[in-house]
Amino acid sequence: MAGRYLVVASLLASTYAFSNTYPLIAWASDSLTLPESVSSPSLEPVLNSFGHLETVCENDVIVVVEQPGLHASDLRTLSPSAPLSLALKGAASTLQLPYLRRSSDASLSEFVERISQRCNLPVISLSGSDVDRLHQVVRGRSRYIIYVEFPEISSESAWRRSLDINQRSANLYNHLQFLPASSKHLVLLAGAPRQEDCSDGHCLSPEVDIPSPAFMAPSNTTVPGGGILKRYQLLTPALIMTLIVALFVIVPVVYLGISALASIQAPARMEPPKRFNAQEKKTQ
């Protein structure tokens, strides 16, 4: 019974640690060197890192996509032939942060405005239904920022979710393929909470996502310099909670169990009665 409670406690710790997290994927046609602050667990510092890049204004086309309801598990289930997978495979630099916390008031539109003012680039805002006519909208332009807000992904079916992501990313992928070879581009795709997940300014993710190394490994990822602790987040919140549960719950329970077993004394050994011997009786 105690073991069941321990398993439940560990699962609850993991659930809490990875709730309200959303992925951010970025790829570029040129080398992309990001500062060390991209290791932050929150979206806002990561966006600030992109905004302060010295080379961000060297891009001719910057695409910022906001997808409510997107989770890391959706990206792991994409096939290698999916448009998003092909875009990452063909990029010179990629960055994949699957578990970023995002506050309810965080807005990608403000980030787009900052980049627009800094780089003097016009902003082209599109809804999900307008992406089909993207070529017509940007006709005659050589430098611009595209800001796309896709509809929410609300289906619970993994197959349907993958289909929606493929259809929505196909037009963007095709547009990038037709850009001139000399044109540099940067793409940011960020997950966002759904409206139904937010109440009173607080947003909760309905999905429990456990980290997996199978999350679409990039073909060429630029990572921050430094030791392994700077490159990877080894002590994640879920791991810390699991260690706490193991040290302060599992170990004491095991110790008490061993002590209880050791304190139980074995019953006295009963020797079988001796058989009757007539010769011995006569001698006596």
N, C-alpha and C positions, 0 to 999 in steps of 0.2 A: 504493500500500500504506500509506504514511504517513497519507494522508487517511482510510482506513478506521479506523486505530487512533485517530485524533483524534475521529472520530464516536463510536466506542465509548466513549472516555474521557468525552466530553460526556454521553452517555446514562447512564453509570454515576454521574456526578456528580449528575445530576438525580434518578436513582433513590434515591441515598442521602439527598439533601436532603429528599425528600418521603415517605420511608418512615416508618412508625409515626406517621402523622398521621390525625386523625379530625375530622369537622365538628362544629360547635356552631351551632345555630340558636335564636334567641330572638325572640319577638314578644309584644307587649302591646297591650291594648285602650286604653291611655292613653299619653301621652307618656313616653318612657323616655330619660333622660339618663344615659349611662354615663361613668365616669371614663376618663382616658386610658390606664389600665393594661390595657384590653381589647386593646391592640395587642400584648400578650405572645404569644409563639409557643406557650405551654403552657396547658393547661386549668386548672390549679390557680389561677394568678393571676386568670384571668377569672372563675372561680367566686367567688373572694374579693371581686372587684369587685361582683358581684351581691349578695353577702351584706352588703356595707357600704353599699349604696344607701340613701339616706334615705327614699326613697319605696317601698321594696320591701314594707313592711308595710301600705301602703295598698291592696294588692291583696286582694280577697276570695278569689280562687282562684288558687293557684300549682300549675302542673303541671310536673313534672320527669320526663322520659322518657329512659331509657337503652336504646340499641339497639346491641348487639354486631354487628360486621361491617358497619356503615354507613360509607360513604365518600362523598366529595364528588361523585364521578362518578354515584352513585345519585341524587343530588338534581338534577344537571344534566339527567338523562334523564327527569325527571318531566314529564308533560304539564301545560299550563296549567289543565286541569280537575281535576287531582288534588287531593284534600282538603288536602294540605300546601301546595300552591301557592295554593289559595283562601284558606287561613288567613293566609298571608303577605300576599296581596294586600289582604285586608280589614283588616289590623292597622293600628293608628295608628303603631306603631313596630316596627321589625325590626332584628335584628342577625344577620349571617351571617359566620361565621369558618370557612372550609372546611378549613384546614390547621393544626390544633392538635396538638401533641405531648402524649401522655398516658402517664404512668408506670403500671406494672402495679398499683401499690397505690393509685392514685387511685380514690376512691369517691364517687359522687354521693349515697349514703345519708348520709354524714357532712355533706355540704352541706345536705341536706334537714333533718337534725336541728338544725343551727345556725339555719336559717331558722325552724323550728318553735318553738324556744325563744325566739328574739328577738321573733317576731311573735305568739307565743302562739296558734299554729294547730295543730289536730290533724292528724296524718299518716295518710293512707290509702294503704297499700302494696298494690299490685296486680301480679299476674303478667299475662303476655300474654293468657291465656285468661279472665281475670276482667274484662277491659275491657268485654266485652259487657254485663255487668250493672252498669256504672258508675252508671247512674241510680238503681238500687236501693240501692247502697252509700252514696251521698251524700244520700239522701232525708232531708229535714228539717234539713240542714246548710246554712248560708249562707256560712261561711268555713272553708277547709280547704286542705291541701296534698295533692296526689295524686302519688305516686311509682310509676312504672310501669317494670317491667323486662321488656322484650320478649325472645322467643327470638332466637337468633342467626340472621342472614341468611347462609346457607351456600351458596346456589345460585350457580353461575357464570354463569347466563343473565341477561342484562340485563333481558329481559322478565319473567322470574320474580321478580327482585329488585324491580322496580318494582311488580309486582302485590302482593307481600308488604307493601311500604311503604304502598301505597294502602289495603289492607285494615286494617292496624294503625292507621293515622292517621285512618281514617274515623270510628271510634267516638269518638275524642277530639274531632275536629272537630265532630261532631254534638252532643256534650255541651256544648261551648263555645257553640254556636249557640243552645241552649235556656237559657242563663244569662240572668237578668234584665238589662235594659238598663243598670241602675244598677250592676251588678256589674263590678268591675274584675278582670282576670285577666292573668297572666304565664305564659308557656310556655317551657320550655327543653328542647330535644331535642339530645342528645349522642351521638355515635358512640363505640363502645368496641371494644377488641380481642376477638377470639374466643378461646375457651379453647385451641384447637389452635394459635393463634399465639403462645402464651406458654409459656416454659420457663425454669426457674430464675429466675423473677422478671423476665424480660425479654420484652417483647412486640414482635413485628415485624409490620408490616402487609404482607399479600401483594400489595397493589396498588400500582402506581406511578402516582401521580396528578400530572399536569402542570396547573398553574394555567390557568384559562380564564375570560375575562370573561363567559362565558355562564352563570355560576353564578347562576341565579334572582335577578335584580336585584330588590331590594325596592321596594315602592311608596312607602314613606316611612321612610327610615332615619335615625336619629339618630346622628351621628358625632361624635367628639371635636373640640373646637375646636383652632385652631392652624394652622400651615403645612401644606404638602403632605406633608412628611416625618413629621408626627405623624398625619396622616389615613391615609396609605397606606404600606405596607411596600415601598419601591421596591427596596432591595437585599436580595432574598431569598437564602437559601443557595444555591439552584440558579444564580441569576444570578452570585453571587460566584464559585462554582466554575467556571462557564463562562468568566468573564473571566480567571480564573487560567490555565485551560487555553489560552485564546486568546493571552494575553500571553507565557506562558513555553513554549509548545509550538508553536502554529501560526505565530506571527510568526518565531521562529528558523528553522523549517523553510522557510518562504517565502523568508527572507533567504538561506539557504544555497542554495536552488534557483536564485534569481536570480544569485547570485555564481557558481555553477557554470556556468550558461549563458553568462554574460558572459566567463568565462575561456576558453571554447572559441573558438579562432581559425578563421576561415574558410580553406579550402584555397586554395592559389595558383591563380589563374585561368589556365587553359590556353588559349593562343591557337591557333586552327586553322592548320595548315601552309599556306604559300603555294602557289598553283597554279603549275605549270611554264609558263614563257613562253619560247618558242623564239627570239623576237626579242631578248630580253635576253641569252640564252645566246650568240647569234651576235655581239652587240655586244661582249661580254666577250672 
